[in-house]
Amino acid sequence: MSGIENQILQDIYRASSEGGFLTMRDLELNTSLSEWKLRPHLEDLKEASLIVEHPEGFQVAPKGKHFYQSNWG
C-alpha cells in the first residue's frame, strides 16, 4: 500500500469510525490532491475491500477496520 493510500485509509477511518462518511471534497482538502489523482488510489482500496463507496461518501469496510487497528490502532 502506498503512502497516499495509507493517508486516505486513515482519513476515512477517522471520519467514519462513528458511522459517518468522508466525502470526495473532504479527501481533496485533506490530501491536496484532485479527484482524478485520488480515484486510482480509492479504487485500489476498494478492490482490497478496505473501503466502501456510498453516494454520501466513503466508509471503512470491516476488513479496513481490522487493518487499521492492527497497524495504527
Residue, then its C-alpha position, 0 to 999 in steps of 0.5 A: m500500500s502506498g503512502i497516499e493510500n495509507q493517508i486516505l485509509q486513515d482519513i476515512y477511518r477517522a471520519s467514519s469510525e462513528g458511522g459517518f462518511l468522508t466525502m470526495r471534497d473532504l479527501e481533496l482538502n485533506t490530501s491536496l490532491s484532485e479527484w482524478k489523482l485520488r480515484p486510482h488510489l480509492e479504487d485500489l482500496k476498494e478492490a482490497s475491500l478496505i473501503v466502501e463507496h456510498p453516494e454520501g461518501f466513503q466508509v471503512a469496510p470491516k476488513g479496513k477496520h481490522f487493518y487499521q487497528s492492527n497497524w495504527g490502532 
